[in-house]
Amino acid sequence: MSSYRLIINPFAELDLQVAYEWYDLKKEGLGKEFLLEVENTINRILKNPQQFRTIKKQIRMAVVKRFPFGIFYVIREEVINVFAVFHFSRNPKSWTKRTK
């Protein structure tokens, strides 16, 4: 069991919802597969959040398997705060605005 508490902020929840709907429109059930891979990635983060590389200051990113998405998060004390779930083709300035 992880000693970290997970917070997924509303922007990241919206990222997930939009991606889920897009994938499900492409192929029924693909949205659910996407969410399962995100859940697996979050579980890997919770087990060892320091295993993922730091990309800017304290911001870390974990890559979602099978899908071109990164989960962006910061660790503060015993809290992991996920602030973005971004497709790699999107402009990185969009998620960096969320860190301010």
Secondary structure, DSSP 8 states (H G I E B T S, - for coil): --S-EEEE-HHHHHHHHHHHHHHHHHSTTHHHHHHHHHHHHHHHHHH-GGGS-EEETTEEEEE-TTSSEEEEEEEETTEEEEEEEEETTS-HHHHHGGG-
